[in-house]
Amino acid sequence: MDKMKCPICNRRAFDISGFLDNSVEVTLKCPHCGKFVSIPCGKNTIKKSQDKVEIKERIANAATDIFFKNGYIESDIQEIANVVGLDLLSLQNHFKSKRDILDYILNFYKNAAGNFRASEESLARLTKDANTDDVIACMYLYFPKDEEAYYLKTLQMLFQERYRNNDVRDFIANNLILWQKEHVAGVLQRLVDAGALNKHIDIDFWAKLHVSITFIFAERFVIGIGEMFKQFEGKGMEAMLRTMYDLIFKLYGKTIDV
């Protein structure tokens, strides 16, 4: 049984077994990123495809560490090749330049970010009787199982690099922050549609405030200010969010619709 990865989001798309020597191409919709992709399958093509993906992952993983340690500008593509155990020409068969590696990391994170979503069980609690606990439960977004360490490391690199790299700063603003804002706005809209909140709430304002709170804690965590991991994990950030949603229910609760 071979586990085939999506060439766009690099996550497991489907399993395959029993193919003949002849190569075939399978086109399907990736269950993770939702994109339609064509994946060559066959005894020889499967092995080559898996090897290529594995090497690109190793290169991106090493580059993430080096970019975080040295900064993108100061990082040397030869150092990345040395860490992975490749000569420079072999590495350039996969990535022509250091910029190509950064683009791969950014695209990988972007395609995967849409899957860091709340569970359907927590979203189902957003009824007319919903309260702050129900909302907070929807805000715990999870990295893919068994891949938490990689995504957290990548997030640390991105936040650190944003001070030195305009492209990374734009990526965070236009993807990570925007995506979270849309998620929070979607949760608030569900509450309005369910009748838990009245229509007078300014969803855009409160979604931006939520993102600002989480962004401050996340940023302080990744650049290592104080005991931020403990605060990032819960009590400091969650206490502020709970205060915010308690106020929202007080101001816009279903009994105050005028």
VEXPA-852011 format. One record per atom (N, C-alpha, C): residue in three letters; z, y, x. Coordinates in pm, whole numbers, plus 50000, padded with zeros to 5 digits. Atoms other than C-alpha are relative to their C-alpha. Example, Ala and Ser with C-alpha at 12.3 -4.5 7.8 and 13.67 -1.06 7.14 Angstrom:
2
ALA500004988150089;ALA507804955051230;ALA500005012050090;SER499944988149918;SER507144989451367;SER500735010949923;
***
This chain:
258
MET500004988150084;MET500005000050000;MET500005012450088;ASP500094987749923;ASP498925033350147;ASP500355012049912;LYS499594988150072;LYS500485066350042;LYS499075011450041;MET501004989849973;MET497765092750015;MET500555013949970;LYS499494986550016;LYS498615129450060;LYS498905009649956;CYS500934989550042;CYS496995159149893;CYS499645008750120;PRO500384991849885;PRO494965178750153;PRO500365014749985;ILE499644986050022;ILE496085211549995;ILE501495002450017;CYS498564997949993;CYS499845208649944;CYS500694990350095;ASN499495009549902;ASN500295179350184;ASN501124991149948;ARG498985008750059;ARG502505160049941;ARG499334987549943;ARG500515012950044;ARG502115124449819;ARG499315001349864;ALA500784998350122;ALA499345124449558;ALA499844987049923;PHE500125013050066;PHE498845087349486;PHE500104989050105;ASP499965011749913;ASP499165052349632;ASP498734991949979;ILE501265007450008;ILE496215030149706;ILE500134986850075;SER499985013049932;SER495704993549799;SER498764992249962;GLY501065009450034;GLY493034966849811;GLY498585005050015;PHE501374995249985;PHE490044987649917;PHE499214991550099;LEU500885006849908;LEU487064971450086;LEU499735009050121;ASP500314992249881;ASP485684983050419;ASP499195012549968;ASN500834988650037;ASN483225006250244;ASN500865011949958;SER499254988050033;SER484435041850212;SER499615005249862;VAL500244993650128;VAL484795057649870;VAL500805012949997;GLU499304987250012;GLU485955092049761;GLU500645000949863;VAL499264999050125;VAL488635096449497;VAL500265014749970;THR499744986250045;THR488775129349303;THR501034999649889;LEU498944999950100;LEU491915136749107;LEU500765013150007;LYS499154988250004;LYS494365163849010;LYS501344996650064;CYS498745002549932;CYS497335165449246;CYS501165002349904;PRO498874998250092;PRO500565160149047;PRO500995010650045;HIS499054990249948;HIS502355185549267;HIS499455014249996;CYS500554986349998;CYS500095215749328;CYS499065002749885;GLY500864998250116;GLY497875209449024;GLY498545002850032;LYS501384997549960;LYS494645213849224;LYS499204986949997;PHE500885011649992;PHE491665190249196;PHE499534998450144;VAL500345002549860;VAL491025174249534;VAL499214987050010;SER500755012149970;SER488675148249679;SER500564994050129;ILE499365006649886;ILE490265122949914;ILE499194987650036;PRO500745011949959;PRO488185097850115;PRO500934988150015;CYS499175012049995;CYS489525062450083;CYS499194988250052;GLY500635011549938;GLY488725030350266;GLY500834996350121;LYS499135004649892;LYS490275010050546;LYS499965009250120;ASN500134991449882;ASN488895032250819;ASN500355014549970;THR499784985850032;THR488955065950643;THR501465002849967;ILE498574998150029;ILE492535061050518;ILE500785002050128;LYS499274999149873;LYS493805055350871;LYS499715013350069;LYS500364987449935;LYS491885085151011;LYS500625011949927;SER499454989050079;SER493005107750727;SER501505001250020;GLN498554999949982;GLN496655097650762;GLN500375005050139;ASP499724995649863;ASP496575102551139;ASP499825015150014;LYS500284985749990;LYS495045137151103;LYS501085008249932;VAL498944992950072;VAL497615148150844;VAL501304999550078;GLU498755001549925;GLU500475134551053;GLU500035009250121;ILE500054991349883;ILE499345153351363;ILE500145014749959;LYS499904986250047;LYS498905185951168;LYS501435003349958;GLU498614997950038;GLU502405181751027;GLU500885001950123;ARG499214998949876;ARG503845176651374;ARG499765013550067;ILE500324987149939;ILE502045207551503;ILE500675011449922;ALA499404989550084;ALA503195229051208;ALA501515000050013;ASN498555001249987;ASN506745216051244;ASN500475006250131;ALA499644994449869;ALA506875224451615;ALA499795015150002;ALA500294985650002;ALA505275258451556;ALA501055007749922;THR498964993450079;THR507855266951290;THR501225002750085;ASP498854998449911;ASP510655261251543;ASP499745010850105;ILE500314990849892;ILE508895280951815;ILE499835014349947;PHE500144986750059;PHE507945310051588;PHE501375005949967;PHE498654995250034;PHE511575312351473;PHE500755004150126;LYS499274997449875;LYS512895311251830;LYS499455012150074;ASN500624989849916;ASN510405334352002;ASN499395011749924;GLY500824990550074;GLY508695353251723;GLY498544996150014;TYR501405004250001;TYR505055347951633;TYR499225006250116;ILE500774993049897;ILE503685374151875;ILE500284994250138;GLU499615004749866;GLU505605360752175;GLU499784985150019;SER500195014549989;SER504895324152100;SER498654996850061;ASP501215004249929;ASP502295306152309;ASP499504986949941;ILE500565012250059;ILE499965280252158;ILE500104988250097;GLN499845010849901;GLN500225260552484;GLN501394993849988;GLU498645005450017;GLU503975257352429;GLU500074990849879;ILE500045008650119;ILE503305243252082;ILE499374986650034;ALA500675012349959;ALA500895218052232;ALA500924991350085;ASN499095007649913;ASN503475208052494;ASN501084992849920;VAL498945006050081;VAL506175201852233;VAL499474988049921;VAL500585010850080;VAL503845180152024;VAL499504988650088;GLY500515010349911;GLY502615161352330;GLY498504999150002;LEU501464999549998;LEU498975172152310;LEU499535009750107;ASP500594989649917;ASP496725189952553;ASP499405010549907;LEU500424988750083;LEU495395223352433;LEU498724997049924;LEU501265003150067;LEU491905210652353;LEU500214990749881;SER499725009250110;SER493295182452139;SER500645007449883;LEU499384992250108;LEU495485206851946;LEU498965008349929;GLN501014991350061;GLN492485229451889;GLN498974992349919;ASN500805008050093;ASN490685200651720;ASN500565001149858;HIS499334998950130;HIS493205206351438;HIS500195014649959;PHE499824985750025;PHE493915243751468;PHE499325007650113;LYS500744992649898;LYS491565267451647;LYS500865010450070;SER499214989149944;SER494225293751703;SER501424999549947;LYS498624998750047;LYS497875302651664;LYS500035005449858;ARG500074994450135;ARG496905322651356;ARG499674989249897;ASP500335011050091;ASP495395291451198;ASP501244991749968;ILE498765007550023;ILE498745273851242;ILE500905007549903;LEU499164992050090;LEU500625302451076;LEU499434999649858;ASP500625000550132;ASP498125302850788;ASP500264986549932;TYR499735013450054;TYR498615265250743;TYR501434999349947;ILE498605000150043;ILE502395269750725;ILE500185008349873;LEU499874991450117;LEU502105298450477;LEU499374993649876;ASN500685006350114;ASN499605280050255;ASN500754987849951;PHE499225011850037;PHE501675248450262;PHE501205004149916;TYR498814995550073;TYR504775267350151;TYR499615006049865;LYS500454993950125;LYS502835286949890;LYS499644989449896;ASN500425010450095;ASN501325255749732;ASN501184991749952;ALA498845007950040;ALA504675238049729;ALA501005007949918;ALA498964991750062;ALA506725267649601;ALA500034998749848;GLY500025001250146;GLY505595263149242;GLY500724987849948;ASN499285012050043;ASN507365229649238;ASN501515001150022;PHE498574998049984;PHE510755244149330;PHE500555005249868;ARG499734994950134;ARG511485246248962;ARG501274993749942;ALA498835005350070;ALA514415241348730;ALA499624987249926;SER500265012650070;SER514765207748560;SER499705002749853;GLU500294998750143;GLU513425202648209;GLU501294999149918;GLU498725001350071;GLU516935192848106;GLU500725013449992;SER499334986950002;SER518325226848205;SER499235010049916;LEU500804990850082;LEU515435245648043;LEU500184997149852;ALA499825003750141;ALA516035226447719;ALA501285005949942;ARG498744994250047;ARG519475242647700;ARG499855014649957;LEU500214985850034;LEU517925276947641;LEU499695001449851;THR500134998950145;THR518485277047266;THR500665012949953;LYS499394987950054;LYS519835303947035;LYS501495000850031;ASP498585000249966;ASP523345293147136;ASP500245000050151;ALA499885000349854;ALA522695295847510;ALA500995010650048;ASN499074990549941;ASN525215313247733;ASN499725001050150;THR500214997749857;THR525595323548096;THR499914987050078;ASP500065012849931;ASP526295287848211;ASP498634993549988;ASP501315006050022;ASP523015276348060;ASP498925007250082;VAL500984992449922;VAL521085304248231;VAL500144996750149;ILE499775002949858;ILE522685298048571;ILE499474986250036;ALA500505013549974;ALA521785261148542;ALA498504999950023;CYS501464999149983;CYS518115271348522;CYS499625006750130;MET500314992649879;MET518385291648840;MET500234991950126;TYR499895008949885;TYR519225262349067;TYR498654993550021;LEU501335005249973;LEU515785255649210;LEU500074990850122;TYR499845010449899;TYR515345224949424;TYR498734997950082;PHE501095004149915;PHE513185216849723;PHE499654985549970;PRO500365014150022;PRO511265183949706;PRO500994990750067;LYS499025009749950;LYS513535153949759;LYS499614995150139;ASP500145004649862;ASP513995143750124;ASP499235009750089;GLU500734990349920;GLU512125174850240;GLU500775013350010;GLU499234987750006;GLU514935200250202;GLU500115006850137;ALA499784994249868;ALA515525204750576;ALA498765007450050;TYR501234993649953;TYR511875212750649;TYR499785013349928;TYR500264987850075;TYR511545238250369;TYR501025010850034;LEU498984990349965;LEU514835254850459;LEU499705006050137;LYS500344995149867;LYS513785257450823;LYS498815009649993;THR501164991250016;THR510445272350720;THR500415013349938;LEU499534987750064;LEU512205297250495;LEU500745008850100;GLN499314992349896;GLN514445307650784;GLN499005007050092;MET501024994149912;MET511405313351004;MET499315011749932;LEU500724989550072;LEU509655333950736;LEU500855012749988;PHE499144988250014;PHE512635356750675;PHE500225006850134;GLN499824994349867;GLN513185361451047;GLN498735007350045;GLU501274994849951;GLU509495367751116;GLU499535012249920;ARG500504989050083;ARG509035392750834;ARG500285013650062;TYR499724987349933;TYR510585419851051;TYR498985003150109;ARG500914998349887;ARG507895414251314;ARG498544998149961;ASN501365004150035;ASN504825403951119;ASN499675004849859;ASN500364994550131;ASN503185423350837;ASN499444989549906;ASP500585010450084;ASP501315392650712;ASP501094991549935;VAL498895007950055;VAL504545373150670;VAL500765008349897;ARG499324991350096;ARG506185402950500;ARG499235000849869;ASP500824999750121;ASP503285405150257;ASP500064986649927;PHE499935013350062;PHE503445367650198;PHE501294998549920;ILE498715001050070;ILE507145369350106;ILE499985008549873;ALA500024991050116;ALA506585399049875;ALA499084995049890;ASN501025003550100;ASN503465385749703;ASN500074985749952;ASN499915013950040;ASN504445349349679;ASN501434995949966;LEU498645004950027;LEU508115340149717;LEU500765009049903;ILE499264990950088;ILE509605371249559;ILE499335000949863;LEU500724999150127;LEU506905374349294;LEU500174987249918;TRP499845012650072;TRP507175337449208;TRP501394999149937;GLN498655000750056;GLN510955339649164;GLN500175009649884;LYS499924990350108;LYS510625370948953;LYS499354994449873;GLU500685005850116;GLU508155352948725;GLU500844988849938;HIS499155010750052;HIS510515323348695;HIS501165005949918;VAL498874993950069;VAL513485345348599;VAL499535006549870;ALA500554993750121;ALA511335365148354;ALA499684989549895;GLY500305010850094;GLY510215332348198;GLY501244994749932;VAL498735004650057;VAL513815321348148;VAL500505010149897;LEU499544989650093;LEU514725354647985;LEU499125000349874;GLN500895000150116;GLN511655352947761;GLN500304988149910;ARG499605011750081;ARG512705318147647;ARG501235003249916;LEU498794996350073;LEU516075332647549;LEU499675009449884;VAL500434991050108;VAL514365360047348;VAL499314992049890;ASP500745008050098;ASP512035335147179;ASP500934990949920;ALA499065008950069;ALA514985312547096;ALA500985007749911;GLY499084991950080;GLY516945341546945;GLY501365002150064;ALA498724998049931;ALA519735341247205;ALA500155014450046;LEU500014985949961;LEU518755376347319;LEU499065007549907;ASN500874992450089;ASN517225404247116;ASN498825006050076;LYS501274995749944;LYS513825419547177;LYS500095013050080;HIS499884987249932;HIS515175452047322;HIS500294998750149;ILE499715001949858;ILE516005436747660;ILE498785003450086;ASP501074996949904;ASP513945449947952;ASP499934988450099;ILE500075012249920;ILE512965416448101;ILE499615003050144;ASP500474996949865;ASP511155431448399;ASP501135005750087;PHE498894994049925;PHE514195452148504;PHE501014989450043;TRP498975009849968;TRP516665423248485;TRP499494989150093;ALA500585009949908;ALA514295398948658;ALA499975005750143;LYS500004993849868;LYS513925423748946;LYS501415000750058;LEU498624999449952;LEU517705427948967;LEU500464986350047;HIS499645013749959;HIS518195390148980;HIS499394997050137;VAL500685002849873;VAL515635387349262;VAL500645007950113;SER499374991849897;SER517275415849452;SER501314993950047;ILE498725006249964;ILE520645398449442;ILE499784987650086;THR500225012349924;THR519335364949560;THR499345002950135;PHE500694996749875;PHE517105381149823;PHE500995004950104;ILE498994994749907;ILE520065399649978;ILE500804988650062;PHE499215011149948;PHE522105367750009;PHE499164990850088;ALA500875008949922;ALA519185346950133;ALA499705006250137;GLU500324993349874;GLU518275372750397;GLU501185000050095;ARG498814999949915;ARG521815375750525;ARG500304985950053;PHE499775013849957;PHE522055337950539;PHE499094996350117;VAL500935004849899;VAL518935332050745;VAL500115007550131;ILE499854993049871;ILE519705358851004;ILE501444998650051;GLY498725004349945;GLY523235345051041;GLY501105010349999;ILE498924990250010;ILE525515373150925;ILE501214993549933;GLY498775005350058;GLY529055360450873;GLY499864985549956;GLU500035013650052;GLU529735328150685;GLU499084999649878;MET500914998250113;MET526655332850473;MET499574986949935;PHE500455012450062;PHE525875296250423;PHE500864996649879;LYS499105002850112;LYS528955291950207;LYS499695009349882;GLN500294990650107;GLN528135323450011;GLN498634997449938;PHE501355002750049;PHE524455314749987;PHE500004987849909;GLU499935012150079;GLU525355280649849;GLU500585002449861;GLY499434998950133;GLY527325294249561;GLY500825012149968;LYS499034991350064;LYS530355315149508;LYS499665014850006;GLY500284985849992;GLY529325349249638;GLY498835004149913;MET501204996650076;MET525825350049494;MET500154996449853;GLU499885004350139;GLU526615330249181;GLU500935009049921;ALA499074991150070;ALA529555353049096;ALA499295012849956;MET500744987850037;MET527255383249102;MET499014997349887;LEU500965003450106;LEU524625365748891;LEU500714997649868;ARG499255002350124;ARG527235354548640;ARG500425013249937;THR499644986950052;THR528475390148607;THR498815006749934;MET501214993950053;MET524905401648551;MET499634993849864;TYR500415006450125;TYR524155375648281;TYR501065001549890;ASP498974996850100;ASP527515381248110;ASP499705013749938;LEU500334986550050;LEU526495417848083;LEU498764999549912;ILE501225001150081;ILE523045408447952;ILE500334994849860;PHE499655005550131;PHE524535387247674;PHE500845009949919;LYS499204990150071;LYS526985414947593;LYS499125011249944;LEU500864988950042;LEU524245441447573;LEU498924995749901;TYR501195004150077;TYR521455420847417;TYR500194987049923;GLY499735012550074;GLY523175391547249;GLY499435000449860;LYS500715001150128;LYS521715378946922;LYS500675007749886;THR499314993250111;THR524385396146711;THR499845015250007;ILE500104985649984;ILE523405430646839;ILE498555004649986;ASP501434996550016;ASP519735431346740;ASP499875010749892;VAL500104988950096;VAL519205465546580;VAL498645006450010;
***
